[in-house]
Amino acid sequence: MFKRATWLGVGFTLGVGTTVVAARKARQQLDRYKPPAVVDRVTTSITDKASSLRAHVTEALADGKQAAKDREQELRKPYARGVEETDGDLAELRPPEETRLEEPRRRRRRAGARPE
């Protein structure tokens, strides 16, 4: 009889304890997925990612602008005969006559011809 009472008490205690723990976990999960909690987590996540993305894009744009400016100066140097640089920009640039290219001739399409 004593063994039965002991096991009955142990089973009852484990059953109640498990129920309490399961109820707490279920309540935590429910609170986690309620609209205000979801909105807070999503906005925090999006804000962090957006600020990180913004920093990367800003840095890439700055690098691109600098590279474009360097390349432009490199390309314009042959055309700047006797013209001095002022503040990193080259003044009036005109290519010498012998380096100017002719304008390409355009082919005219005939009426009713299919585009290529």
Secondary structure, DSSP 8 states (H G I E B T S, - for coil): -HHHHHHHHHHHHHHHHHHHHHHHHHHHHHHHTSHHHHHHHHHHHHHHHHHHHHHHHHHHHHHHHHHHHHHHHHHHGGG-TT--EETTEE-S----GGG-----------TT----
